Amino acid sequence: MIRAWLRFWFADGPIHVLGIVRVVMVLNALLLQVWPAVRMLPFFAIRPTALSHPTGFHALFGLPWPPDPGWTMVIGCLALISGATACLGLATRISLVIFAGCFGYLAGGLSSLGVVDHATVLTFHVLLVLIVAPGATAWSLDALWAWRRARGPLLPALRGPVGSRWGVQLLLVMLSAVYLLSGIAKLRWGGLAWADGNTLGWYLSGQATMDWVPMLAGHGVDAATAWRDGIGLQDHAYSSHASVIARWIAAHPPLPMLLSLGALGFELGAWLMLIPRLRNWVLLPAVIFHATIGQLMAHSFFDWQLLCLLLVDWPAAIRALDMVLRRIWPQSAESGQITVLYDGLCGLCDATVAWALDVDRKGCLRFAALQSPAADRLLGPVESRTLPDSIVVVRDGQSLVRSDAVLAMCRELGGLWRLAAISRVLPRRLRDYLYAWVAKRRYALFGTLPTCRLPTPAQRGRFLV
């Protein structure tokens, strides 16, 4: 049990996804949360103190709220500048610390009005993880600067090394915990009666709009129980703008009940995303779940959708989709009909061969390095020296080069990869230009190998020598 626990948290794996999380989530926070909050700072500064209350974040660090009018411009500029540098990855860790502090200050100001924004809560906790997690500096200007000093392959330098994946796991645990606690809160305060659909139906019916007072206050309460201004807040309803479809669903009581049961089941079962094989089966439905809420009630939870998409195991998702599409587009060639000649010293070409070996389940493709005698036998010594030195596909005695070679290989692999044939609608000159641009820079971008690939015993029959 202890060994499984340690493996869950500290097993090595690709962690560069945290760099992508940093870029996307910080950029989203800048555009959709920080910039609007900065524009509201002058309003907060002149708002009567009695109408706002410092949150725990302000009290913990002794920060004044509302802000002094003279500091509003400083706070706004610091938030925008640190957010921009954190997104670009310039002094990444320091920028994340400053941006997280500014973000917490601004988000706490919004919460001081009695509103808890789900988006700001999520983003703030993601920032806290990124400050300390390995992999958060991937795809950054810091990594680019380190590459300029070390001078190696560019993309591996930007991606960073394989490392302990606890940062990714912590985000998954955090996300699943929030969903689980949301489901538990529904049962705690509403019991099983929450699943009868009446609560959701009320929102879907359009009654919870800004035209309807969202704060339900008691009357005649004593001062001890009054809320801030003496009104005495008893309950709070988030406003929503019900769509036509939402109103139609609300008019048919069984439908809100089914949706309530589905939402409750999803939230209580969200912890299943911590099981690797089930991870995508929770995260992708979560995106659909929030997108549906956005369509019905204009609360898209866009930040949550972004994080769920970023944490999806995309290689596993692509493999699953490929297996489904292979039933529609199976491999058509017979075993060994097609030969792929590749640059055996190129890191990109070697990775392409490794990918093709994994995908080619029927063994349709054979492989040989362009530097090998097999290439001279297939092409002839003259042609082998005149053809491009990256990838050549030989089929039925015909040599295909550049983009045509790549598309022919993808077509023969079948399944998802056959969709690459769509790019044939592009002019060949444009396709070949893009291919040549990458091929010319492949050593600088992907590095070189000291020797050609040595096939395993199981792969030996797939390689020509």
N, C-alpha and C positions, 0 to 999 in steps of 0.2 A: 504493500500500500504506500509506504513512504517513497519507495523507488518510483512508483507511478506518479506520485505527487510531484516529486522533483523533476521527472521527465516532462510532465505537463508544463511546468513553469520555465525550466532552464535548458531544455533540449535545444540544440543548435538548429538554425533554419534561416531562410531568407528573411531579413528584417528591413530591407529597403522600403517596404510598403509604408513604414512609419514616416519616411521622408515624403512620400506622396500624400499621406494623411496630413502632414504639416502644411504642405503647400495648399491643398484644397480647403482644409478646414479654416486655416488662417485667412485665406483670401475670401472665403465665404463670410467669415466673421467681420472682416473689414468692410465689405460691401453692404451686407444686410443687417449688421448689428452695431458695429462701432461707429460708422459714419452717421447713421441716423441718430445715435445717442450723442455724438459730439455736437451735432446741430441743435440738440435739445438742451445742451449744458447751460446756455444763458437762461432758458426757461426754468431749469432746476435752481439756478442761483437766485432768482427773484421770487421763487415760489415760497409761500409762508411756511416756516419751519414746522408749524403744527400739522401741516398736511403731509408730512413725510417723516419717516422714522429710520434712523441709521440701522443697517442690517448687521448681522454677526461679522461679516467681512470688515465693515468699517470699524466696528467696536474692537475687533481683534487687533488691528493695526493702529488704532487710535486716529483714524482718518476722519476729518470733518465732513459732514453732510447736512445740508446742501453745501456745495463748494463755494468758496469765496469768489465773487465775480472776477477778481483780478487773476485767479488761477485757472479759469475755464479755458482760456486759449492755450495755456501751457499744458494742461491735461489732455486737451484735444490733439494738439500737435504731437505730444509724446506717444499717445495711443496710435496715431496714424503712422508715425515714422517707425516705431518699434514693430508694428504689425507688418509694414512693408518689408523691413529687413528680416523679420522672422520668416516671412513667406519666401523671400529670395534666398534665405540661408546665409546671411551675412552676420558673422558673430552669432551663430544660430542660438546657442544656449542662452547667452545673455539677452538677446532680443526676445526669446520666448519668455524669460523671467519678467522682463519689463512689460511686455505685451500682456502677459497673464495678470500682472498687477493692475495695469490700466483697465483691462477688460473686467476684472473682478470689481473694481471700483465703479465702473459705469453700470455693469449688470446689477450690482448691489443698489445703485441709485434707482433703477427701474423697480427692483423688488421692494424698495422703501415705500413705494406707492401702494403696496398691498397686492401686487401682481407678481407671480412667479412665472417667468418665461422659460418654457421647456428648452428652447433652443439655446439660450445663454447658459443655462445650467449644464447642458451637455458639453458645449464648447469649452467652458471653463475647466471641467474635469479632464477633457481631452488634452488641453494645454498643460495641465499639471503632470500628466503622464509623459507628454513629449519632452518636458524639461529635463527629465532624468533618464528616459528610456534609450537604450542603444538602438541605432538605426534612424533616429530622428534627424540626423544631420546628412542623410543621403539626399542626393539630388539638390545640392546646395552650392552657393558660391564658395563656401568654405571648402567643400570637396573639390571644386574646380581649381581653387588656388593650390590645394595640396597636390593635385595632379600636375599642375604647371611646374611645381618644384621637383616632383619625383619623376615625371616624364615616363609614363607607362600607357597602357590602353585606356582610353578616355571613359568608355561606358562602365567597365568594372570599377574604375576609380569613383565615378559618380554614384554608382549603386552601392558601393561599400562591401565589406566582407560579410560572410555568413557569421551569425552570432547568436547569443542567447535570445530567445524569442519572448521573454517574459513581458516585454512592453506590449506586444500584440495580444498576448493572452490576457493581460490586465485590462485592455480595452474591451475584449470580449466578455470578461467577467463583469466589468462595470456595466456594459450594455445589457447583459442578461439579467443582472441584479435589478436594474431600473425597471425593466419590463416585468420581472417577477413581483417586485414590490408594488407596482401599479395594480397588478391583478389581486394581490393580497389586500391592498387598500380598498379595492371595490368590495371584496368579501367582508372586510372588517367593518366598513361603515354601511354597506347596503345589504350584506348577507346574500344568500342565494337569490333573494328577490331582485337583485340588480340585473340578473339574467332574464327577467321577464320582459325586457325591452322597453319599459316605460320611460326610463331615464334617457336612453339613447333616442327613443322616439320623440321625446320632448325637444331635444336638440335638432333632430332631423326635421321636425315640423316647422322650424323657423321662429319659434317663440323666444329663443335665446339670442336675440339680436341686440345691437347697441341701442335700438329704440326702446327696448325693455330694460328697466333698471337692473343691472347685473348684481347689485349688492342688496341682499335682503336684510333689513335692519329691524330690530325690535323697538317697541315703543314703550315709553315709561320706564326704561331701565335706570338703575341707580348709577351714580358716577363711577363706582368701583368696577362695574362691568361694561361701562361705555368704551367704545373703541375710538381712541385718539380725539375725536372732535365731539364726543358726547352722543353720537347716533346710536352706537351699540350694534356693531356688525355681528350678524348671526350666521350668514352663509354667503357664498360667492359663486356665481355662475359665469363661466367663460362664455363670452359672446361668440356666436357663429353665424355664418351667412348660408343658410340652407339652399341648396340648388333645387331645381325642379325635380330631379330624380330623387333627391333626399325627401322632399315633401311627398312624393308618390310612395316612397317606401314607408314613411311615417303613417300614411293613410291605410296601410295594410299591416295590422298589428303582428302577424306571424313573422314578417320580415325583420323588423327591429329586434325581435326576440332571437332569431337565428343569427343576426349580426352580433348581438350582445354575447351570445354563447361562443361564437367564433372568436371575438376579441378577447374574451376571458380565457378561453382555451389557449390562444396564442400566447398571451402574457404569462400564464402560469407554466407553459411549456417552453418558454424562451431559453431556459437554462440548457436545453438540448443543443444549443449552438456551441457549447463547450466540448461536445463530442465531435472529433474531426470529421467523421463520415456524415454527420447530420448538420454540420455547420452551414452549408449552403442551403439546406432545406429549411432553415430558420431565417437566415439573413435575407434571402431573396423574397420569400413571402412577407418579411417585415417591410421591404420597400413597397410591395403591392399594398400592404396594409395601410401604410401612411399615405400613399398616393390616393387610395380610395377615400380616406378621411378628407384629403385635400379636395377631391372632386365633390364630395357630398357636403362638407361643412366649411370649406375654404381655410382649413388648417392643415397645410401640407406637411408640417414637420420636416421641412426640406433638409435641415441639418442632420436629422436622424437618417433620412434616406441616403444622404451622402456617406455618412459613416458606415452604414450597413453595406453599401456598395463597395466601399474601400476595403472592408474586412472580408469580403467574399473570397474564397479560395478559387481564383479565376482559372488556374491550370486545371483543377479538378472539374470546374463547371464546363470548360471547353471540352475536356475529355468525355464528359457525360453527353454533351450535345453532339459530339462527333459520333458516339455510339448510336444515338437515335437516328442521325441523318444517314448513317451507313446502311440502314434498312431501305432507305430511299435511293441513295446513290452508292451502291457497292463498288468495290474495285473491279475494274473491267479487264485489266491486263492479266495474262498468265504469269506464273512465276518465272523470274529471270528474263523477261522480254525487254526490259528497259535498263539501260546502264547510265548511271550518273557519275560524271567525271568532275572532280572538285579539287580545289587547291588544298593539298594536304597540310600545308603550313599555316593556313588562315584560321584564326579562332572562330570567325563567323561561319565559314564553310564547314568546319568540324562540328560546330553546334547544329548546323542544318542537317548534317548527316546523322547525328545522334537523334535528332527529332524525327527524321524520316524512318530510321530503324525502329523507333518506338511506335510510330503510327502505321507503318506498312505491315499489317498483320498477315497478309497473303504472301509476302516475300516477292512482290512484283519487281522491286528495284534491286539492281546490283550496283556496286560502288567500286570506284578505282580512283586513286589520286592521279592528277594530271602529271605529276612528276614520275609516275611509275611506267615500266615497260608496257603494261596493259593498255595504257592510253595511246602509246605509239602503235600498238598492234591494231587498235580499233580505228584510229584516225589516220594513221600513216605519219611518218616522221615530219613531213612537210606541213600537213594540216594541223598537227598538234602544236606546232610553233606559231601558227598564224591565228588560231582561234583565241578568244578571250581566256584569260588565265584564272577565272573564278569558278564558274559552273557550266558544264556542257552536258546535255542530255542526248544520248544516242538511242534511236529507236528505228528498227527496220533499216539500218544502214544510213539513216538521215541524222544529221547533227543539228540540234537546236541550241541556240546560244542566247545569252542575255535574258531579257524578260520572258521570251518564249520558252526558254529552258525551265525557268521557275514555274511558269504556269502549266507546262506539260507535266512536271513532276507533281504539282498539287492536284491536277486533274486525275492522274493515275492513282493517287492515294485515296480518292473517293471521300465520302462523308462530308464533313464540314469544309474540308480543304478544297472541295470542288467548287465552292462558292467563289474562290479566287478567280475563276474564269470570267466573272462579271467584269473584271478589269480589262478584258479584251475590248470593251467598248471604247477604251482610251486609245488614241493614236499610238502606233508602235513607236514612233519617234519619241513621244513623251515618256512611254514606259521604259524604253531603253535609256533615256537620259537619266531618269531616276535611278535605274539599276546601275548605270555607270557612275553616278555620283557616289553611291554607297560603296561600290566595288573599288573605286579609286582610293577611298579613305578607310577601307576595312581593316588594314593593319593598325592604323592609328586609333580607330574606334574600338576594335575588338581584340587587338593583340595578335601575336603569332605563337606558333607551337615549335618547340625545338625539333621535333620529328613528326612524321605522319602518324595517324591513328593506328594503333595495333588492335585488331579486332579480337573479341573474346572467342573462345572455342565455339560457342553457339552461333556467333556471327561470321565465322571464318568462311563459310560457304557463300556468303553474300558479297565477298570482296574478291576482286580480280587482282592478280599479281603479275 
